[in-house]
């Protein structure tokens, strides 16, 4: 039988670990939003899309943590690849680190630039998607090799009609820094879309 003092000590330790993970998660989402806002001039509609993107990422990671009972923020490096469909500007995103992965995408129907039956689909294990990535593509992201990514992007001009935006997030001093991999992609007209 475990003494009462030891039980209390374990509970206090678990509480502080939980609080630390919440603080790290909040820092990640705040720093990610700031990074997205700082990479260009944005209209009010684009700022709303950025906030929605951060919200979807949070829902995806929260779903992962609920399903696996593991904290996603126990590491100091996280990788994100955001795929934006050129036709609709809807994004799907895979988020991973050395121990875990998760993914979201929108399933929908489209007719004459109008979108119907939109539904967010979240996977709490995206290892099958990671395995489908080209080894060179994944290696350049996981090693922070931006020059290698540019060479890869030059060899693969179009990623099946999607804008591809890989990001490497590194935790340093309770803040997250982002390495951006910019390659070739499709331009997106956010103003053309009508969402119902």
N, C-alpha and C positions, 0 to 999 in steps of 0.2 A: 504494500500500500504506500502511495506517495504522500509524504507529509504535507499538511496544509500550507506551510510556508513555501515549499517548493512549487506547489500548484499555483500560488499567487505570483511567485516569481516568473513562472512560465507564462501566465496570463499577461503580466505586465510586459514581458519581452515580446510576446505575440502582438500586443497592442501597439508597441512602438515600431515594430517591423511593419505592421499594417499602415500606420500613420505615415511612415517614411515612404512606403510604396505609393500611397495616395499623393503625397507631395511631389514625388518624382513624376508620376503620371500627369498631374496638373501642370508641372513645369514643362513637360514634353508637349502637351497640347497647346499651351500658351506660346512656347517658343516656335512651334510648327506654324501656328497661325501668323505670328509676327514675321517669320521667314516668308510665308506665302504673300503677305501684304507688302513686303519690302522688295520683291523681285520685279516690280513694275508699277505703272500707274493703273489704277483700277477704277472702273465705273461703279456706281452703287450696286448694279446687278452683279458684277464680278465679285465685289466684296461679299455679297450675300451667298454667292456660289462657294467662296472660300470658307465662310462660316459653316455652310452645309457640308463641305468636304471634311472639315475638322470634326463635325458632329458625326458623320458616317464612320470616320476612322475610330472615334471614341466608342460608338455602338459596336463596331466590329471587335475591337480589343476587349471591351466589356463582355461581349458574348463569349469570346475565347476564355477569359478569366472565369466566367460563370460555369462554362462547360467543363473546363479542365481543373478548376480550383487552384490554378497557378497564376502568379503575377507575371505580366508581360514585361515589366520594367525592372527585372533583376539583372539586366545586362547594361553595358555602357555603349553598345553600338546596335542600332536598329536600321534595317533597310526597308525602303518603300519604293514600289514601282507603281506609278499611276498611269493607267491606260485611258485615254480619252478618245471616244469614238468620234471620228471626223464628221459623220453624218448627223449625230444627235447632240454631241458634246456631253453625253453622259459618261461618267467615269466608272472604272472598276479599279480596284487597288489591292495589291498584295503587300502585306506587311510581315516581315520576318526577322529573326535573329538566329543565333546558333542553336537554340533549343526549341523554337516554336515558330509557327506561321499561321496567318489567318488571311481572309480574303473577302471582299464584297464586290458585288456587281448589281446593276439594275437589270431586271427582266421587264420587258415592256413590249407593246405593240405600237407601230407607227404608221400613220396614213397622212400623206400630204403635209409633212412637217408638223403634224399634231401627234402628240404622244398620249397613249391610253394605257390603262391597266399597269401602271408603274408599280413595281414591287422590289424592295431591297432584299437581296439574297446574300446571306452571310455564311461563310464556311469557317469553322473554328480549327480546321486542319487543312492547310493548303500545300502540304508536302507534295501532292501529285502535280500541282501547278509548278512548283519550284523545279521538280524533276523534268518537266517539259521545257524549261528554259534552255536555250543554247548555252553550252558550258562557258564560252568566251564572254557572252553577255553577262552571265551571273558572276563570273570571276572578276570582271572589271568593276562591277558594283561592290562586291564584297571586299575587294582590296583597295577601293577608293582610287582606282586607276582611271582618271578622267581622260588622259591621252589615249589609253587603250579603248575606252568607250567611244571616243570620237572616231578612231579607226574602224571600230565595229559598226558604228552608225553610218560611216561612209560606204562600207561594203553592203549594208542592208538599208537602202534608202527609205523604204516604206515598210512599216510594221503592220501589214494587213489593214490599212485604212485607219490607223490609230496614231494619236500623238502619244509618245512614250516619254515619261518624265521620271527617271530614276533619282533617288535621293538616298544619301547615307547620313544618318543622324548619330552624332557622337556626344556622349555625356561628358561634360567637364565642369567641375566646380558647381554642381547643382543646376547647370544650364545645359541646353542642347545646342550644338553647332551642326550646321547642315552643309554637306558637300553636294553640289549640284552637278549633274551630268547633263549637259545640253548637247543634243545631237540633231539629227534631221527629223522632221515630222510634218504633220499637216497643220495648216492654219485653221482656226476655229472661229466661226461667227456666232457668238453667244446671243446676239440680238435677233437672229433669224428664228430662234426656237420658240414654239408655243407649247407650254406644258399645261395639261388639264388634269 
